[in-house]
């Protein structure tokens, strides 16, 4: 039997979509850690659903490389693949640099208020030592920047490609200084607020390249989570 964090259902959301979103959340937030065994029966019991939506979610997650299915053996959470992590980071870096520059041009006072409010909530999450809450607010900060530019659908596309990158980001919250992340977010807000196009790319690059420096440390601290040549 396993215990999962259950997400609230969004308005009009189907059981199938909620099941997928909830399992993905538990994978990204490391409730289901890399290398752990999972079964349709256990997950269905934890979610209070039938096996059908869980089976469909497992298929999608296996296609995304987050689960690995071994015939006659079982299903496992995939180990961290640094190539996939870099793909997610690279995608975000390329798109966010351009979006940050655009935000400098077209942001409104209301956009700045939304970002400032988000940063205050980030501070509360840090003070209360809530990594999952801080991670969600971190994500929402970047979503707000895309929303300020009218690029919400691009952000959603990024989200679908960033799960492997996000697992490492979540893992790094257990091994890094949250204050540095908040400081970088404040700098991003300052860049947007002052319309400093020249600093936009530099600010995003520094923020999203941080994970490269964390990987070596994380591999040493969590060796069982990382893929080797023969690993899952």
N, C-alpha and C positions, 0 to 999 in steps of 0.2 A: 504494500500500500504506500502511496506517495501523497504528499500534501502540496497543493499548488496555490498560488495567489490567484483569486478569482476577480476578474474585472467586471465592472458594471456593464450591463447591456445598453448599447446606444439605441436611440429611438429608431424603430423599424428594422433593427439588425436581426438577421436570421440566426438560428442556432448554429448553423454551419459556419457562418462568418465569425460569430462570437467565439466559437470553439477554436477556430484557427488563430484568431487574434490573441486569445488567452494563452494558448500553448506557445505561440511566438513570444509573447511577453515573458513567460516563464523561462524560455530559452535565453533570450537576450539578457534578462536580469539574473541569470545563472542560478535560478531556483532549481532548474534542471542543468547541472553542470556538465561541461564537456567530458565525454567518455562514459557517462552514466547510462545504464540500461533503462529503457522505458517500454511499456506495453500498452496496447490499446485498452485492455481491460482496466488496468490501474488508472490510466488517465481518464477514462470514461467515468469510473467510480469517483474520482476526485472532483470531476466537473459536474457530476450528476446528470450526465447525458447518456445516450445510447452509444454503441461503438461506431455507428455509421459516420457521424460527423468527425469523430476522432480519426477514423481510418482515412477519410478524405483529407483531413489536415495533415496526417502523417505523409500521405503521398505528395502533397504540395511542399512540405518541409524537406522531404527527401530530394525532391527536384531542385530545391534551393540549396542543397548541400548542408542543411542544418541537422538532418537525421541521416543515419546510415542503416540500411536494412541488410542483414545477413541471413539468407535462407537457412532454415533449420537451426538457427542460432538465436536470432532476436534482433531488436531494433535498439540502436544506441544514439545518443547525442554525439554529433560529430566533434572531433577535436578541432582546435583552432588552426585554421589554414592561413598562414601569413600572406600567401598570394591573394586570397580572397579578401583579406583584411585590407591589403594595399589597394585592390581594385575599388573597394568602397570608399577609402580615403581619397583616392585620386579623383573619383567621380565628384565627390563633395567639394574638393578643392577647386576643381575647374569651374563648376557651376556657381559655387558660393562667391568666388572672387568677382565674377561678373555681376552677380546679384548685389553684392555689397556696394559696388561702384554705382549701380543703378539706384540703390536705396539712398545713397548720398545725394542724388539728384532730385528724387521725387518724394522722399519721405514727408509726412505731414506731422504737425504737432501731436495729433492723436496717436500716430505710430510711435513717437518718442515716449508718450505716456504709457503705452502698452508695454514697451520694452523696459522702462523704468520700474513698472509694477512687477514685471517678471523678475527683475534683479532683486527686488525686495523679498520676493518669495523664495528666491534662491538662497538668500542670506538666512532666512528662517530654516530652510531645509538643512543648511550647513550647521547652524547652531544646534539643531535638534538631531543632527547626525543621522539623517535619513537618505541613504544613497539612492534608493529607487526614486524617491520624490525629487531629489536633486537632478537625477538623470532625465526625468520627464520634463522638468523645467528647463534644463539645458536644451533639450530637443525643441521645446516650445519657443524658446528665445530665437532659435534659427528659423523656425516656421514663421514667426512674426516678421522677420526680415523679408522672407519670400512673399508673405502676404502683403507687406507694404509695397511690393513691386508688382502685385497682381499675378504672382507666379506660384500660386498654391498647388496647381497640378504638377508642376515640376518638382516641388518639394515632396509630393506624394510618390512620384517616380523615384526620387532619391531614396526615400524611406524603404522602398521595396528592394533596393539594391544594397542596402547598408547593414543588413543584419549581422554579418560576420564582423564588420568594423565595429558595430555597436556592442557586440559581446566583449571585445577587447577594451572598449571605452568603459564599459561597466566594471570589468575586472580591474582596470587601472584606478577606479575610484577607491579601491581597497588598498592601493599602494602609492597614492600620489597626494599632493597637497591640494585640497579643494580651493584654498584661497587663491592659488595661482589661476585656476580656471575662472573663478569669479572676476579676478583682476583682468583677465583677457576679455571677458564679456563686457566689463565696464569700458575697456578700451575700444571694443567694437562699437559700443553705443556712442562713445565720444566721437569716433570717426564719422558715424552717420549724422550725429547731431551737428557737427561743425562742417559737414559736407566736405570732408577731407579725402577727396578721390585718390590723392597720391599715397595715402596711408592705407587705403582700403585693402588692396591686394596683400600688402605686408602683414596687416593685422590678421587676415583670414589664414594666410600661409603659416604664420607662427602658431595660430590656434590649432589648426588641423594637422600640423606636422608633429605636434607634441607626442602623439601616439607612437611615432617611430622611435623616439627616445625611450619610451616606456616599455617597448616590446622585449628588449633584452632583459630588463629587470623582471618583467612578468614571467618570462620563460624560466628564469632562475628560481623564482618564488613559487611558480605553479607548473613545474615540468610535466606533470601528468595531464595537463589541459592542452598541451600543444602537440601538433602533429609532427611525426618524424617521417622519414621516407616511406616506412612501412605502416605508419599509423593510420587510424581511421580518419 
